[in-house]
Amino acid sequence: MIGYVKKQTCEHVLVLSSRFLLARLYLLSSVDILYRFISTEKERVYD
């Protein structure tokens, strides 16, 4: 029974951490895209 609980907890932690990593990657990529968009817009304005 204890082994089963440990296994469930480990799986839960893995799922949470993978979701967290995915969310972080998504945030970073969207911020990167926004930053590129803003910098290209600035260049367009100054040209």
Secondary structure by P-SEA (a helix, b strand, c coil): caaaaaaaaaaaaaaaaaaaaaaaaaaaaaaaaaaaaaaaaaaaaac
